[in-house]
Amino acid sequence: MTMPPMLTPLMQELVDKSDDMAELMRVERRALAISLPDEAVLATQKFQRELDDLSLAYRIFVVHKATDRTHVVKRLTRELGVGVDVASLGELEAALACGINPADIIVTGPKSTRLLERAVEVRCRAIVIDSLGELERLLVIESTELPEVLLRLSRTMTNMPGITKVGRFGLDMAGYKSALALLRDTHRVTLRGLAFHLDSIDVNEKSYAIKVALGLLSELSLDGFDATVLDIGGGYGASYGLSPELVSQFETTIRRDLQENRLDTWQQTAFGFKKQADGSITGNWNGMDIPVSPNGPDRVRALFEANYDGSTLSEQVNERLIEIWCEPGSAIFTNAGVVATEIIDSSERDGVGAVVTNASYMQLQFDGNEVPIDPVFIPRTKDENGDTYAAYIHGQLCMERDVLSRRLMSFSQRPQPGDLLLWPYAGAYRMHMSQSNAIMHPDLARYRYEQGKLIKDEV
């Protein structure tokens, strides 16, 4: 069940610089988290081209929490004119310290009073209100001018018929009506528009949510509010360098092996699937971050090409003079980072290969989800006569759960201590969100690859 990814040209350049990475790991005595800023630029440009082609009035706010490299975010704002979505006081301060204009910053996520005060103090572009309490706390802040606000709609406000899922963010109908009542009674803050963010990859669900929000914006216009922005959030996904055909083949293999009782995975992991007594396979992916098509800019196009009363959503948005805001995270930064690790042990246990590398699952997996792509194996010494070798990859924590690949991986030769593993497509969340120095193992050393050079990034 190996899934070799298609590497981007920049990733391939790094593979060819394995000697440089090995030397840096020798000096640092730890694995490397390497950002690829040029990849973030390319991904953002693809989003811009897609939205331009749809003839939409729009603004992109890249999601800071998807990366720990504020300098990359700054480059995107300076070179491509995008804004930044910050979700914490720390992210806001990092953006300001890096010289990003507050007028290019919107504030999302749960907000402490201090974060609201700071956003007001520096005059951020807008605040996306997640609860009635946030709006109430904002309105009592002493200031001659408050940022514009967008009201985030809850899951239950935007669900398709038949869907009863709830979420922890946004205003339900009662909260929404109360927020509008507050805004009618004050002239201190301007309602700029509405927002939503669905924890769903389903294009139909997201398109339906856009339709609901457009209807509410029309009602706001009739009610005297000049609300002309719709923030459709993020959730565009990434391909991890895999084609839809490979992903389908991977699922077919898992289902077949499970059905035939020859599942070749660590501890017989079935990634959420189950074999029933009648031999049928049920369940859904669990513990595996499977890319879903369309993703990235293609998902944006699919959203706005959806039918709406005989026309398309994009045509309806343009006809109503609505400006679309979006907040891509994974779609911008997934390609923009890799993790380079060193193999520290290679042995056999219970007749199966066991490779240990100098990182942990907390440094390579987000939300505990393995990515269905193989790391790139870079042996320090090539064995032209060696046979292929199968092994599981484990992390360096002395914990049973520190398994980096529950699939049995195929290596071109038997791995040895000192050989490298390059984990591609790790730039969004994976190489920073779950960082840990458990049992005093160090965090990943931060580097960036630009103009053919590996440059150390300061924290």
C-alpha positions in Angstrom: 0.0 0.0 0.0 2.8 2.4 -0.8 1.7 5.8 -2.1 4.7 7.6 -3.6 3.8 11.3 -4.1 4.5 13.5 -7.1 7.0 16.0 -5.8 7.0 19.7 -6.8 10.2 20.9 -8.4 11.3 22.7 -5.2 10.8 19.5 -3.2 12.9 17.6 -5.7 15.6 20.2 -5.4 15.7 19.5 -1.6 16.0 15.8 -2.3 19.0 16.6 -4.4 20.5 18.5 -1.5 20.4 15.6 0.9 24.0 16.2 1.9 23.2 19.7 3.1 20.2 18.5 5.1 22.2 15.7 6.7 24.9 18.2 7.7 22.3 20.6 9.2 20.8 17.7 11.2 24.3 16.8 12.5 24.8 20.4 13.6 21.3 20.9 15.0 21.1 17.3 16.5 17.4 17.2 15.5 15.0 17.0 12.6 14.3 19.9 10.3 11.1 21.7 9.5 11.8 23.4 6.1 9.4 26.0 4.7 9.2 26.7 1.0 7.9 30.3 0.6 7.8 30.1 -3.2 5.3 27.3 -3.0 3.0 29.5 -0.9 3.3 32.2 -3.5 2.4 29.8 -6.4 -0.6 28.4 -4.5 -2.0 31.9 -3.7 -1.6 33.0 -7.3 -3.6 30.0 -8.4 -6.4 31.0 -6.1 -6.3 34.6 -7.4 -6.5 33.4 -11.0 -9.5 31.2 -10.3 -11.4 33.9 -8.5 -10.5 36.4 -11.3 -11.7 34.0 -13.9 -15.0 33.8 -12.0 -15.2 37.6 -12.3 -15.9 37.9 -8.6 -15.1 40.9 -6.4 -13.1 39.2 -3.7 -10.4 39.4 -1.0 -8.2 36.6 0.1 -7.1 36.4 3.8 -4.6 33.6 4.2 -5.0 31.8 7.5 -2.0 32.4 9.8 -2.6 29.4 12.0 -1.9 27.1 9.1 1.8 28.1 9.3 4.3 29.3 12.0 6.2 31.3 9.5 5.0 34.9 9.7 7.6 36.0 7.2 5.9 33.9 4.6 2.6 35.5 5.4 4.2 38.9 5.1 5.6 38.1 1.7 2.1 37.1 0.5 0.7 40.4 1.7 3.5 42.4 0.2 3.8 40.7 -3.2 0.2 39.5 -3.9 -1.9 42.0 -1.9 -3.7 39.4 0.2 -4.8 39.9 3.8 -4.2 37.8 6.9 -6.7 36.0 9.1 -5.4 35.9 12.7 -7.1 33.8 15.4 -5.1 34.7 18.5 -3.4 37.6 20.2 0.0 35.9 19.5 -0.7 35.7 15.8 -1.9 39.4 15.7 1.3 40.5 17.5 3.5 38.4 15.2 1.8 40.0 12.2 2.2 43.5 13.5 5.8 42.9 14.5 6.5 41.7 11.0 5.2 44.9 9.6 1.9 43.7 8.2 -0.6 46.6 7.9 -3.5 46.2 10.4 -5.8 47.3 7.5 -5.0 43.9 6.0 -5.8 41.9 9.1 -9.1 40.3 10.1 -9.6 38.7 13.5 -11.4 35.3 13.8 -11.6 32.5 16.2 -12.6 32.7 19.9 -11.5 36.1 21.2 -10.5 37.2 24.6 -11.3 40.8 25.7 -7.5 41.6 25.3 -7.5 40.4 21.7 -10.6 42.5 21.0 -9.0 45.5 22.7 -5.8 45.1 20.7 -7.7 44.7 17.4 -9.5 48.0 18.2 -6.3 49.7 19.3 -4.4 48.9 16.1 -7.5 49.3 13.9 -7.7 45.9 12.2 -9.7 45.6 9.0 -12.6 43.7 10.6 -13.6 41.4 13.4 -15.6 38.2 12.7 -18.0 37.9 15.6 -18.5 34.3 16.8 -20.9 34.9 19.7 -23.2 37.5 21.2 -20.8 37.8 24.1 -18.0 38.8 21.8 -20.1 41.6 20.3 -21.2 42.8 23.7 -17.6 42.9 24.9 -16.5 44.8 21.8 -19.2 47.4 22.1 -18.1 48.4 25.6 -14.4 49.0 24.6 -13.7 52.7 24.8 -12.6 54.0 21.4 -13.5 56.7 18.9 -13.7 54.1 16.2 -14.3 50.4 16.2 -13.4 47.9 13.4 -16.2 46.8 11.1 -17.7 43.4 12.0 -19.0 40.4 10.2 -21.5 38.1 12.0 -20.5 34.4 11.7 -23.5 32.1 11.1 -23.6 28.9 13.0 -23.8 25.4 11.5 -27.5 25.2 12.2 -28.1 28.5 10.3 -26.5 27.1 7.2 -27.3 23.4 7.2 -28.8 21.8 4.2 -32.3 20.2 4.8 -31.9 16.9 6.5 -28.5 17.7 8.1 -28.7 18.2 11.9 -25.0 18.7 12.6 -24.0 21.4 15.0 -20.8 23.3 15.5 -19.1 25.3 18.2 -18.7 28.5 16.2 -21.0 31.2 15.1 -24.4 32.7 16.0 -27.5 30.5 16.0 -30.8 32.1 15.0 -31.5 33.5 18.4 -28.0 34.9 18.8 -28.2 36.4 15.2 -31.4 38.2 15.9 -30.0 39.6 19.2 -26.8 40.7 17.5 -28.8 42.6 14.9 -30.9 44.2 17.6 -27.7 45.4 19.3 -26.3 46.7 16.0 -29.5 48.7 15.3 -29.3 50.4 18.6 -25.7 51.5 18.3 -23.8 53.6 15.7 -20.4 52.7 17.0 -19.8 49.7 14.8 -20.6 49.0 11.1 -22.0 45.6 10.1 -19.9 44.8 7.0 -21.4 41.4 6.2 -21.8 37.8 7.1 -19.5 34.9 7.5 -19.5 31.1 7.9 -17.1 28.2 8.1 -18.3 24.7 7.6 -16.3 21.7 8.9 -17.2 19.9 5.7 -15.5 19.0 2.4 -18.9 18.6 0.7 -19.2 21.1 -2.2 -23.0 20.9 -2.0 -23.1 21.8 1.7 -20.9 24.8 1.1 -22.8 25.9 -1.9 -26.1 25.7 0.0 -24.5 27.7 2.8 -23.6 30.5 0.3 -27.2 30.5 -0.9 -28.5 30.9 2.7 -26.1 33.7 3.4 -27.0 35.5 0.2 -30.6 35.4 1.2 -29.8 36.8 4.6 -27.7 39.6 3.1 -30.7 40.6 0.9 -32.8 40.7 4.1 -30.2 42.9 5.8 -30.3 45.3 2.8 -34.1 45.7 3.2 -33.6 46.2 6.9 -31.3 49.2 6.3 -27.9 47.5 6.8 -25.2 48.2 4.2 -23.7 44.7 4.5 -22.1 43.6 1.2 -19.4 41.1 2.2 -19.8 37.3 2.5 -16.9 35.5 4.1 -17.0 31.9 3.1 -14.2 30.8 5.3 -11.7 28.0 4.4 -11.8 24.3 4.0 -10.5 23.9 0.5 -8.1 21.1 1.1 -5.0 19.9 -0.7 -4.0 17.0 -2.9 -0.8 16.0 -1.1 0.7 15.3 -4.5 -1.8 12.5 -5.2 -4.2 12.1 -8.1 -7.8 11.1 -7.5 -7.1 7.8 -9.2 -4.3 7.0 -6.7 -6.6 7.9 -3.8 -9.3 5.7 -5.2 -6.8 2.8 -5.7 -5.6 3.2 -2.1 -9.2 2.9 -0.7 -9.9 0.0 -2.9 -6.8 -1.8 -1.7 -7.7 -1.2 2.0 -11.2 -2.5 1.5 -10.1 -5.5 -0.5 -7.3 -6.5 2.0 -9.7 -6.1 4.9 -12.3 -8.3 3.2 -9.8 -11.0 2.4 -8.4 -11.0 5.9 -4.9 -10.0 4.7 -4.7 -6.4 5.9 -1.0 -5.6 6.1 -1.0 -2.7 8.6 0.3 -1.9 12.0 -1.8 -3.7 14.7 -4.3 -4.5 11.9 -5.3 -0.8 11.6 -8.3 -0.5 9.3 -8.4 3.3 9.3 -12.1 3.4 10.3 -13.4 0.5 8.1 -15.0 -2.6 9.4 -15.7 -6.1 8.0 -19.2 -7.2 8.8 -20.4 -10.8 9.3 -21.7 -11.0 5.8 -18.3 -9.9 4.4 -19.4 -6.4 3.5 -17.1 -3.4 4.4 -18.6 -0.5 6.2 -17.3 2.7 7.8 -15.4 5.8 6.8 -11.9 7.0 6.9 -10.6 7.6 10.5 -6.9 8.3 11.3 -6.1 9.1 7.7 -6.1 12.5 6.1 -7.5 11.5 2.7 -7.4 14.3 0.0 -10.8 14.8 -1.6 -11.4 16.2 -5.1 -12.0 18.8 -6.1 -9.5 20.6 -3.8 -7.8 24.0 -3.6 -8.8 26.5 -6.2 -10.8 23.8 -8.1 -13.1 23.5 -5.1 -13.7 27.3 -5.2 -14.7 27.0 -8.8 -17.0 24.1 -8.1 -18.7 26.1 -5.3 -19.5 29.1 -7.5 -20.5 27.2 -10.6 -23.3 25.6 -8.6 -26.8 26.2 -9.9 -28.8 29.0 -8.3 -32.3 29.6 -9.7 -31.3 29.0 -13.3 -28.0 30.8 -13.1 -24.7 30.2 -11.2 -23.8 31.3 -7.7 -21.0 33.5 -9.1 -23.6 35.3 -11.3 -25.9 35.8 -8.4 -23.0 37.1 -6.2 -22.0 39.6 -8.9 -25.6 40.6 -9.6 -26.1 41.5 -5.9 -22.8 43.4 -5.8 -21.5 41.1 -3.0 -17.7 40.9 -2.2 -16.5 37.5 -1.4 -13.9 37.0 1.3 -12.2 33.6 1.7 -9.6 32.2 4.1 -7.5 29.4 2.6 -5.1 27.6 4.9 -4.1 24.1 3.8 -4.7 25.0 0.2 -2.0 27.7 0.5 0.6 26.2 2.8 0.5 22.4 2.4 3.0 22.5 -0.5 5.0 25.1 1.3 6.9 22.9 3.8 8.7 19.6 4.3 10.1 17.8 7.3 13.5 16.1 7.0 14.2 13.4 9.5 17.1 11.0 10.1 16.8 7.3 10.7 18.2 6.4 14.1 17.5 2.7 14.2 16.7 -0.1 11.8 15.9 -3.6 13.0 13.4 -6.4 12.8 10.8 -7.3 15.3 8.5 -10.3 15.1 9.7 -10.8 11.6 8.8 -7.3 10.4 11.1 -4.3 9.7 11.0 -1.5 12.3 12.5 1.8 11.3 12.8 4.6 13.9 13.3 8.2 13.0 14.2 11.3 15.0 10.7 12.8 15.1 7.4 12.0 16.6 3.9 11.6 15.4 3.0 14.9 17.1 5.5 16.6 14.8 4.3 15.1 11.6 0.6 14.4 12.0 -2.3 16.9 12.6 -5.2 15.7 14.7 -3.6 12.3 14.8 -4.2 11.8 11.1 -1.6 10.0 9.0 -1.2 11.3 5.5 -1.4 8.6 2.8 1.8 9.5 1.0 5.2 7.9 1.5 8.1 9.8 2.8 11.0 10.1 0.4 13.7 7.6 1.4 17.3 9.0 0.8 19.9 6.4 1.7 23.3 7.9 2.5 25.0 5.0 0.7 23.4 3.4 -2.3 23.3 -0.4 -2.4 22.8 -1.2 -6.0 22.5 -4.9 -5.3 20.2 -4.6 -2.3 16.7 -6.0 -2.2 13.6 -4.0 -1.4 12.8 -3.9 2.3 9.4 -3.6 4.1 9.1 -1.9 7.4 6.9 0.2 9.6 8.1 3.7 10.5 8.1 4.6 14.2 8.9 7.8 16.1 11.4 8.4 18.8 9.0 8.7 21.7 8.9 5.7 24.1 5.1 5.4 23.6 3.2 2.7 21.8 1.2 5.3 19.8 4.3 6.9 18.3 3.8 5.3 14.9 4.4 7.5 11.9 3.1 5.1 9.2 0.7 2.4 10.0 1.1 1.1 6.5 3.9 -1.3 5.8 6.3 0.9 3.7 8.5 -0.4 0.9 12.1 0.8 0.8 14.5 0.5 -2.1 17.1 -1.1 0.2 17.3 -1.8 3.9 17.4 1.5 5.8 20.4 2.3 8.0 21.0 4.8 10.8 22.0 8.1 9.2 19.7 7.6 6.1 17.1 10.4 5.6 13.4 10.5 5.2 11.9 13.6 3.7 8.2 14.0 4.5 6.6 16.2 1.8 3.5 18.3 1.8 3.9 19.1 5.5 3.7 22.9 5.4 0.2 23.4 6.7 -0.4 22.5 10.3 1.6 19.2 10.2 5.1 20.6 10.9 4.1 23.2 13.5 0.6 22.9 15.0 1.3 19.7 17.0 5.0 20.5 17.9 6.1 18.9 21.1 9.3 18.4 23.0 7.9 15.5 25.0 10.4 13.7 27.2 12.8 16.6 26.3 13.2 15.6 22.7 13.8 18.9 20.9 11.3 20.7 18.6 12.1 20.6 14.9 14.8 23.1 13.8 13.2 25.8 11.6 14.7 26.5 8.1 13.5 27.9 4.9 14.6 27.1 1.4 14.9 30.1 -0.9 17.1 30.7 -4.0 18.7 27.4 -3.7 19.8 27.8 -0.1 18.8 26.5 3.3 18.5 29.5 5.6 17.8 29.2 9.3 14.6 30.8 10.5 14.6 32.5 13.9 11.6 31.9 16.2 
